[in-house]
Amino acid sequence: MPKLPSWYIVYQILREENRVMTEQEIYEKARAIDPMISISDVEKALMKLELNGKIRVYEGSKKGILNVELAEGMSFLTPDEE
């Protein structure tokens, strides 16, 4: 069976959990699916998904912690629309 792309693994984790998750939580769940996945792979997947509008990534309450959530069904105001 071919290896699943890291972006697909990350996206499926977020869809299954359907909640805000930290980058570390996603990494740990991804490692359970694919032990060869690295934190760098997860970060690249998050960037790809964010650039494609599938997720939203923002800094959490603790410095250096990234929170991630699905962006589907969300609408955002641009600064000039506020």
N, C-alpha and C positions, 0 to 999 in steps of 0.2 A: 504494500500500500504506500503511495507517495506521501511524503511529509506535507502536512498542512502549513500554509503560510502563517507567519507569526501574527499578521494583522487579522487573519480570520480567527485564530485562536483567541486573541484578545477581544475581538468583537463578540464572539460567541459567549465568552465569560461574562461580559457586561450585559448581554441580552438575558442570559440565564439568571444572573443575580438581580438584575433590574433595580439597582440601588447605586448610590454614590460609593465608589471604592477608591482606596488609595493605590498608587502605583505599585507599592510593595505587595498588597493583597492580590492584585492582578498577576504580578510576577510569580507569587507562590502557587496560585491556581494554574497558571500556564506551565510551570515546572512539573506539576502533577500530570498534565496532559503530554508534554514533551520535555523530558529531562534535559535535552540538549539546548533548550532556549535560554538565552542570556538576558540580563537586565537591559543590555544595549538593544537587543532584538525587540524587547517590549517597548522601550522608549521610541524606537523607530516606528513601530506599529502604532503607538499612540499618536505620534506626529502625523503619520499618514492618514489615520482615521479623523483626526481633528481638522486637517487641511481639506478633507473631503466632506466635512460637515456632519459626520456621523456621531462624534462625541464632543464633549466640552471638557477642557482641562483647566483647572484653576488651582492656585495655591491655597492650601488648607490653613487652619488656625495655627498650626505649628510650622515654624519656618522650615522650608525645605521639603515639606510634605505636599505631594500633588494629589488632588482629588480629581476623580474622573467620573463622568456620567454620560449616559446616552443623550444625544441632542435631538433625537427624533421627536417630532411633535412640538418642539420648542420654537418659539420665535424670539428674536433678539432685536432690540432697537439699536440702530447705529447712533453715534454721538449727535449727529445733526437731527435725528428724529425725536430726541428726548425733549 
